[in-house]
């Protein structure tokens, strides 16, 4: 079982002067779910190398068992620092793809032609595609036969109310909930910050950081490795 994890390379939080990137727990929790299930994991990002970490996800109140495990895991840290360039990745080499969130993907992965084509290639090959929190935003330009990937599919992602709670509604380039709906997705959500995972065929989406482990577990179950 070979799995691809795609992370953002974007580190600027709009015009705020603050930093963003990927959300640590949304990477570490699925990473260890996959690793402990025996998966061969490859990490990639648009620019390759070390992806930027959202500093908010590094604060004490955002830590979990898996983030602490990561801090003791030199091998995982090395792998994260050496992500492959997305342009060099071929969907044929993998069984499934997973996108962690954080605000960064809204700026780069959502618009990245290599990411868009990669997701389309996974989908056409009948392979699972999974994303959590802000990462379902990467589907905004993904089309299969000129039809948005999420059209008429049950999906979730970071909600408008959660974006409002972190006071970034006017900062992000688009709202994940609104964009999924605009592309015809059947969007639903749980209460803010509660775990919520939706599986519709081979598409797996999670609402927020608390949903990251659930998305990973759903992906492993789909691949017959639960």
N, C-alpha and C positions, 0 to 999 in steps of 0.2 A: 504493500500500500504506500503510494508516494503522493504526498500532499504539498501543495503550493500555498504559501502565505504571502500576500501582497500588502506591503506597507507604503505609507505616504513618504514623499521626500520634501513636503512643503512645511516650512517652519514659521511663516508670518501670519499672525492673526489679523487679517485685514489691514486696516490703517491704524490700528490701536497702538502700534509700537511694541506689542507683546508677542510672545512666542507661542506657537502651537506645534502640532505634530501628531503622532499616534498616541493612543491612550494605553498606558502600560498594562493595566489589568486585562484589557481586551486582546492583548497579544499573549501575555504570559499564561492566562487561564486556558485558552485553546491550545497553545503550544504544548503545555504539559499534558493535556488530555490526549493530544495526538501522540506525543512522545511515549507516554505510558502505555498507549495502545499498540506500540511497536511500529508506528509509522516512520517512513523516511521523509523528512521534512526539508523543503527548500524555501528559503526566504528571498524575496525580490522586492525591488522598489524602482520607481522611474529613473532615479539617478545612480542607483547602486550604492554600495557602501553603507555607512551608518545612517539609519533613518532618524529624523529628529523626534525627540520625546516631548510630548506636551508636559510642560513643567507642573501643571495642576495635578497631573496623574502621578507625580512623584512626591506629592505632599503627604504627610502622615495619615490624614483621614481617608486617603484613597488606597491605602495598602491592604493587601490580602495575603493569604497563605502562599499563593503562587508568585506574587511579586517579591515576597521575601525569599522564596526558593530561587527565583531568578538572580537575586543579588548574591547568592552563594554559588551560582552556577557559572563558572568561568567559560565553559564550553558554549553555553547558550549565549553569553555575552559576546563571545568571539564570532559566533555565527551571525548575530544581529549586526555586528559591526561590518560584516562582509557580505551584505545582501547582493544578490546578482542584479544586473540591469534588466528591467522588464522587457526591453527590446530583444533580449537574448533568450527569452523564455518561449518554449513551445508547449502548447496544451497537450500534445500527443504524449508527452513524457510524464503526465500526471493523471491521477485518478479523480482529483477534485481540487477546487480552489477555495480559499477562505480569505476574506478581507476584514481585518480589525478596523475599528473606527478611531475616534479622535477627530478634531475638526479639520486636520490637514487634508484628508481625502477630498473634501468638498472643493478645494482649489485645484489640486493636481490630478488625482486619479479619476475624478468625474469627467474630466476633459481630455484625458490622456488617450491618444489613439491606440497605443499598444495595449493598454488595459481594456479598452472597449472591444478591440478585435480578439483579445485573449478570452474574455468572457463569452463572446459570441462563439468562439471555437470550442470552448468547453461545452456550451449548451448544444451546439450542433452534434457534438460527439456523445450526447446523452450522459454527460458527467455532472455531478452535483456542483452547485455554485452557492456559496454561503457568505453572509455579511452581517455585521452587527453594529448597532448604534448609528453613527453617522455614515458608516460604510455602504448601506444600501443606496446612498446618494451616487455611488459609482455606476449605478444602472441607468442614469438619466438619459444617456445617449445610446445605450445598448439596444439594438434592434435585431429581430429575427424575421427575415422576409419583409422588411420595412414596417414591422409592427413592434412597438416597444416591448421589451422582454417582460416587464411587469404587468402589462395589460391583462386585465381579467384574472390576475393571480392574487391570492391572499398574501399580503406582505405587511411588515411592520418596520420600524426604524425610529430613530430619535424623534420624539414628538415635539410639536410646536410648544406645548406647555413646558416641557423640559428645557427647550432652548430659551424660552422666556425666563425660566427659573435661574439659568446661568447668565442671563442678561446679555445674550449675544444675538438676539433676533435681528437686530439692525446691522450686525457686523458680518455675518456669514453671507456668502454669495447666493445661497438659496436655502430654503427650509426643506429638510428631508421629507417630512410628512406631506407638505404641499406638493413637492415634486413627484413623489410616488403616486399621489392622487391624480396629478395632471397627466401623467403617463398611463392612466387607466388602471392603476393598481387598486385592489380592494383592501385599503389600509384599515388596520385596527390596532389598538394599543391597550395596555393595562394602565393602572395608576402610575404616576410618575415614579421612576426609580425602582419599580418592581420588575422581577424577571418576566420576560414575555418572549416566546419563540414561536414563529409560524413556519410550518412546513407545507409547501404546495408543490407537489411533484418533486422535481430535483432542486427547487429553489428554497433555500433556508434563510430566514432573516430573524434578527433579534433586535429588541427595542433600545437597549441601553447597556451600560457596563455590566449590570447584574445579570444580563442575559447571555454573556459571552460563553460561559461554560455550557449552558444549555444548547447553544447553537453548535458548539463543537461536538457535544454528545449526540445531537441529532444527525450530524454529518457522519460520525462514526457508525451510528446505527444504520444509516442509509447504505454505507459501504460494507455492512455486515461484520463490523468489528466491535460492537458494543459488548 
